[in-house]
Amino acid sequence: MAKQKAKQSERVLEMVRRELASHPDISSGDLFAIARKLDRSVRSLSLRQFHALYPLQVKRAEKAAIRGLAKKTAGATRRAPAASEPRSGGARSSQDREAIRGLLLEFAGTVAGAESKAELIQLVGTFDGWIDRFLKARSR
C-alpha cells in the first residue's frame, strides 16, 4: 500500500509563517492545534507529519533566504582591483583566510548540531568533502 503525499494548505502555511514571525519559540504542537481549527485536512496528519510539512519548510525557506541575502551582500562588498592597482599577496591571503574561517565555523556548527555519537561519526565520514570545500575556497 503506497502512502499518499500530503498536500500543503496555503492557509495553514501562511498562518505558520505569521506565527513563527511573531512568536519564534512557539512549539509545533501549539501550531498544530491552531492549524487543526483552521483547516480540516490537517486533522488527518500526525504531529510529526505536520511539523515536516509546515514549520520545518517555513524555517528552511527563511534560512535559505538569509543565506542568499548574505551571499548577495558579501558579493556586493567585494570589488575587483582596478587594472592600475597591483595585486598584493596580502589581500589574497586575507580573502583565503576569511573563506576558510567561514568554512571552519560552518563545520564547527555542524559538529555542534550532532545529537549523537553516531551522527558525529557520520560527519567525520564526510570529512573529504569538507577538505574539497577548503581547497576550493583557497583556490578562488
C-alpha positions as CSV (number, residue, x, y, z in Angstrom):
1,M,0.0,0.0,0.0
2,A,1.6,3.3,-1.2
3,K,1.5,6.3,1.1
4,Q,-0.1,9.4,-0.4
5,K,1.9,12.6,-0.2
6,A,0.1,15.1,2.0
7,K,-0.8,18.4,0.3
8,Q,0.0,21.7,1.9
9,S,-2.8,24.1,2.7
10,E,-1.8,27.6,1.7
11,R,-4.0,29.0,4.6
12,V,-2.1,26.8,7.1
13,L,1.2,27.6,5.6
14,E,0.6,31.4,5.8
15,M,-0.6,31.0,9.4
16,V,2.6,29.1,10.3
17,R,4.7,31.9,8.7
18,R,2.8,34.6,10.6
19,E,3.0,32.7,14.0
20,L,6.7,31.9,13.6
21,A,7.5,35.5,12.7
22,S,5.7,36.9,15.7
23,H,6.5,34.0,18.1
24,P,9.7,32.3,17.0
25,D,9.7,30.0,20.1
26,I,6.2,28.6,19.5
27,S,6.1,24.8,19.6
28,S,4.9,22.7,16.7
29,G,2.3,21.3,19.0
30,D,0.8,24.7,19.5
31,L,0.9,25.4,15.8
32,F,-0.7,22.1,15.1
33,A,-3.6,22.9,17.5
34,I,-4.2,26.2,15.7
35,A,-3.9,24.5,12.3
36,R,-6.5,21.8,13.2
37,K,-9.0,24.5,13.8
38,L,-8.1,26.4,10.7
39,D,-8.2,23.5,8.1
40,R,-9.9,20.1,8.5
41,S,-7.4,18.4,6.2
42,V,-4.7,18.9,8.8
43,R,-6.6,16.7,11.3
44,S,-5.5,13.6,9.4
45,L,-1.8,14.4,10.0
46,S,0.3,13.3,12.9
47,L,2.3,16.0,14.7
48,R,5.5,14.7,13.0
49,Q,3.9,15.0,9.6
50,F,2.6,18.4,10.3
51,H,6.0,19.6,11.5
52,A,7.6,18.3,8.4
53,L,5.0,19.9,6.1
54,Y,4.7,23.3,7.7
55,P,7.1,24.6,10.4
56,L,10.1,22.8,9.0
57,Q,9.5,24.1,5.5
58,V,9.0,27.6,6.6
59,K,12.2,27.6,8.7
60,R,14.2,26.1,5.8
61,A,12.9,28.7,3.4
62,E,13.8,31.5,5.8
63,K,17.3,30.2,6.3
64,A,17.8,29.8,2.6
65,A,16.6,33.4,2.1
66,I,19.0,34.6,4.7
67,R,21.9,32.7,3.2
68,G,21.1,34.1,-0.3
69,L,20.9,37.6,1.1
70,A,24.2,37.1,2.9
71,K,25.9,35.9,-0.3
72,K,24.5,38.8,-2.3
73,T,25.6,41.3,0.4
74,A,29.1,39.7,0.5
75,G,29.4,39.8,-3.3
76,A,28.3,43.5,-3.3
77,T,31.0,44.5,-0.8
78,R,33.8,42.8,-2.8
79,R,35.3,44.8,-5.6
80,A,37.7,43.8,-8.2
81,P,41.0,45.6,-8.2
82,A,41.4,48.2,-10.9
83,A,43.9,47.5,-13.7
84,S,46.3,50.1,-12.3
85,E,46.2,48.6,-8.8
86,P,48.8,46.0,-8.1
87,R,47.5,42.7,-6.7
88,S,49.2,42.0,-3.4
89,G,49.6,38.6,-1.9
90,G,48.4,40.0,1.4
91,A,44.9,40.8,0.1
92,R,44.6,37.4,-1.5
93,S,45.7,35.6,1.7
94,S,43.2,37.7,3.7
95,Q,40.4,36.5,1.4
96,D,41.6,32.9,1.7
97,R,41.7,33.3,5.4
98,E,38.2,34.6,5.6
99,A,36.8,31.9,3.3
100,I,38.5,29.1,5.3
101,R,37.4,30.7,8.6
102,G,33.8,30.7,7.4
103,L,34.0,27.1,6.4
104,L,35.6,26.1,9.8
105,L,32.8,28.0,11.6
106,E,30.2,26.1,9.4
107,F,32.0,22.8,10.2
108,A,32.0,23.6,13.9
109,G,28.3,24.4,13.8
110,T,27.6,21.1,12.0
111,V,29.6,19.2,14.7
112,A,27.8,21.1,17.5
113,G,24.5,20.1,15.8
114,A,25.3,16.4,16.0
115,E,22.9,14.9,18.5
116,S,24.5,11.5,19.0
117,K,27.8,9.8,18.7
118,A,26.5,8.1,15.5
119,E,25.8,11.4,13.9
120,L,29.3,12.7,14.8
121,I,30.9,9.6,13.3
122,Q,28.8,10.0,10.2
123,L,30.0,13.6,10.0
124,V,33.6,12.6,10.3
125,G,32.9,10.3,7.3
126,T,32.2,13.3,5.2
127,F,35.5,15.0,6.0
128,D,36.8,14.5,2.5
129,G,34.0,16.7,1.2
130,W,35.0,19.4,3.7
131,I,38.6,19.2,2.6
132,D,37.5,19.7,-1.0
133,R,35.5,22.8,0.1
134,F,38.6,24.2,1.9
135,L,40.7,23.7,-1.2
136,K,38.1,25.4,-3.4
137,A,38.0,28.3,-1.0
138,R,41.7,28.5,-1.2
139,S,41.9,28.5,-5.0
140,R,39.3,31.2,-5.5
